[in-house]
């Protein structure tokens, strides 16, 4: 919990900017979505992609920053195991993802209400968003253990993008 709290504290400004962006664009979505359910769903998907990308960026740079400041050496020399340290980082970016999913869910409820759709259909979408964010962040954290952040981002994009590409390719050719 302490490692997760420290991770969130270290990234407080990017997290604050993400939350302000999410709420501001959510309010814009409420105003601009109008009566179209497709527009509301497009808004939700767009904001969900920001959450996944942001989680990947946080996870990919987490270990690099810890190595650069040599904090990881100080922490791991104590009674903390490596898996506990990595679990703290995972819990940290998961907490950021939960807060963003809640804020996006609240604005999504209002957007869907305004479009005339079932507002509570947003809840399963937010749960899927959180799972996708944690999965993408974990893949990025895996690659960042032995790659610099930029290469970890590229490898994460390649792994996750390949599965999406194969899925689309199979749908088109069947």
C-alpha positions, 0 to 999 in steps of 0.5 A: 500500500505504501509503494502504491501511495508513493507511486500515485504521489510521484505521479500526482500532476499527470494524474491530476491533468488526466482527471481534469481532462476526463471531467472537462471532456466528459462535460463537453460530451454531455453537451455535444452528444445530443440525442445520439446514442452513437455519439455518446458511445463514441465519446466513451470509447475515445475517453477509454482509450486515453485511460488505457494509453495513460496507464501504459505510459505510467507503468512503462516509466515507473521502474525507469524512474525508480532506477534513475533515482536509485530508490529501488535499491534502497527499497529492495535492500529492506525486507521488501520482496521484488513481487511486493514491490511490483505489486505496489506499482500495479496497485498504484496505477490500478488506483489511478485507473479506478479513479479515472474509470469512476469519473468517466463513468459519472460523466458517461451516465449523464451523457447516456441519459441525455442521449436517451440510452440506458445510463446504467449500461455504462457500469459494465463498460467501466469495469471492462475499461478498468480490466483493460487498463490493468492488463495493458499496464501489466504488459507494459510493466513486464516489458519495462523490467528489461527495456527502456520506457520507449521500447517498452511502449513500443513492445506493449503496442506491438503485443496488444495491437497485434491481437487487435489486428488479428481479430479484425483481420479474421472478422473481415476474412470470414 
